[in-house]
Amino acid sequence: IDLRKHPEEAKKMIGFLPQTAPLLLDLTVDEYLIHCAYMRTVPKNKIAEAVKEVKERCGLTHFSNRLISNLSGGYRQRVGIAQAIIHKPMLVILDEPTNGLDPNQILEVRKLIKEIGRDSLVFFSSHILSEIQATCKHVMMIENGVLVFSDTIDAFENYMAPSSVLVSMENLPVHDVLLAIPGITGVEAINNKRARLRFSSSQNVTEKVIAHSMENGWRLTEIFLEKNSGDEIFARLSKGNKH
């Protein structure tokens, strides 16, 4: 269905939860969901069934007569998700659905989103990489309205793979000596005992650094891989898109 030519029909196939859930706080959960079902053009003779089913899916059955204003943040978010799926849409759009929730509530909402994904295509917008990794199978990154990345979560995580190792040594060698270690492509001195070593492949890099330290008496005291930050990944993808 073309959204421009047949907007009403297209909207019937879409469920949407904005970043701030459109809740009517002075209504009970049942009253609000009945209202949403009506607004979503659910047939009148099927509204009661639709409300019952969506409450079961979203874990709201025991809160039917509770005022939304008296619900916790996590349950308010459940109500927001419920209104988005009450008409069984093909596409569900969720904008920052875990924003402002505590860790336990985040886990609960993640589980709910995955369950919804069994029946509908879920488009989940977030700037928190851990949420994307825990919830999604496919990742798209957009900059100024331009798609700069679109691939599987596995392909995306390749961009997050460590590309540098931070080392501390009592006898830190000079730049050229560290650069001569196989696999090392760059050296950034932090102070006279610490350095960041960049590499193109993670294959045995830490083992090679440790081995060279032992052989040459550099007295390694610390070594750990550094993951790329979300900002670094986005910057790299954006830069690549401009060429």
RADA-V89037 format. One record per backbone hydrogen bond with DSSP energy under -1.0 kcal/mol. CO is the residue of the C=O (numbers start at 1). NH is the residue of the N-H. E is the energy in kcal/mol with one decimal. If there is no record, write none. Layout:
{{CO & NH & E} {CO & NH & E}}
//
This chain:
{{2 & 6 & -3.0} {6 & 10 & -2.3} {7 & 11 & -2.5} {8 & 12 & -1.1} {10 & 13 & -1.6} {11 & 14 & -1.4} {13 & 91 & -2.4} {15 & 93 & -3.4} {17 & 95 & -2.7} {21 & 23 & -2.1} {24 & 27 & -1.9} {25 & 69 & -1.7} {27 & 68 & -2.6} {28 & 32 & -2.5} {29 & 33 & -2.4} {30 & 34 & -2.5} {31 & 35 & -2.1} {32 & 36 & -2.5} {33 & 37 & -2.6} {34 & 38 & -2.2} {35 & 39 & -2.4} {36 & 40 & -2.0} {37 & 42 & -2.7} {38 & 41 & -1.6} {43 & 46 & -2.3} {46 & 50 & -2.4} {47 & 51 & -2.7} {48 & 52 & -2.2} {49 & 53 & -2.4} {50 & 54 & -2.4} {51 & 55 & -2.0} {52 & 56 & -1.7} {53 & 57 & -2.1} {54 & 58 & -1.9} {55 & 60 & -3.2} {60 & 63 & -2.1} {63 & 66 & -1.5} {64 & 30 & -2.5} {66 & 29 & -1.5} {67 & 70 & -1.7} {68 & 71 & -1.7} {72 & 76 & -2.4} {73 & 77 & -1.9} {74 & 78 & -1.5} {75 & 79 & -2.1} {76 & 80 & -2.3} {77 & 81 & -2.3} {78 & 82 & -2.6} {79 & 83 & -2.2} {81 & 85 & -1.0} {85 & 88 & -2.2} {90 & 121 & -3.0} {91 & 15 & -2.9} {92 & 123 & -3.5} {93 & 17 & -2.8} {94 & 125 & -3.2} {96 & 99 & -1.5} {98 & 101 & -1.8} {102 & 106 & -2.5} {103 & 107 & -1.9} {104 & 108 & -1.9} {105 & 109 & -2.5} {106 & 110 & -2.5} {107 & 111 & -2.1} {108 & 112 & -2.0} {109 & 113 & -2.6} {110 & 114 & -2.2} {111 & 115 & -1.9} {112 & 116 & -2.3} {113 & 117 & -1.9} {115 & 118 & -1.2} {116 & 119 & -1.6} {116 & 120 & -2.0} {121 & 92 & -3.0} {123 & 94 & -3.0} {125 & 96 & -3.0} {128 & 132 & -1.6} {129 & 133 & -2.7} {130 & 134 & -1.8} {131 & 135 & -1.2} {132 & 136 & -2.6} {137 & 153 & -2.1} {139 & 151 & -2.1} {141 & 148 & -2.9} {141 & 149 & -1.3} {143 & 146 & -2.1} {146 & 143 & -2.8} {149 & 141 & -2.2} {151 & 139 & -3.3} {152 & 156 & -2.1} {153 & 157 & -2.3} {156 & 159 & -1.3} {163 & 199 & -2.1} {164 & 226 & -2.8} {165 & 197 & -3.2} {166 & 224 & -1.8} {167 & 195 & -2.1} {168 & 221 & -3.0} {168 & 222 & -1.5} {174 & 178 & -1.7} {175 & 179 & -2.4} {178 & 181 & -1.6} {181 & 184 & -2.1} {183 & 200 & -1.1} {186 & 198 & -2.7} {188 & 196 & -3.0} {193 & 169 & -2.9} {194 & 190 & -2.3} {194 & 191 & -1.7} {195 & 167 & -2.7} {196 & 188 & -2.7} {197 & 165 & -2.7} {198 & 185 & -3.1} {198 & 186 & -1.3} {202 & 205 & -1.1} {204 & 208 & -2.3} {205 & 209 & -2.3} {206 & 210 & -2.5} {207 & 211 & -2.6} {208 & 212 & -2.5} {209 & 213 & -2.2} {210 & 214 & -2.3} {211 & 215 & -2.3} {212 & 216 & -1.9} {213 & 218 & -2.0} {218 & 171 & -2.7} {219 & 170 & -2.2} {222 & 168 & -2.4} {224 & 166 & -2.7} {226 & 163 & -1.1} {229 & 233 & -2.2} {230 & 234 & -2.6} {231 & 235 & -2.5} {232 & 236 & -2.3} {233 & 237 & -2.6} {234 & 238 & -2.7} {235 & 239 & -2.4} {236 & 240 & -2.3} {237 & 241 & -1.6}}
//
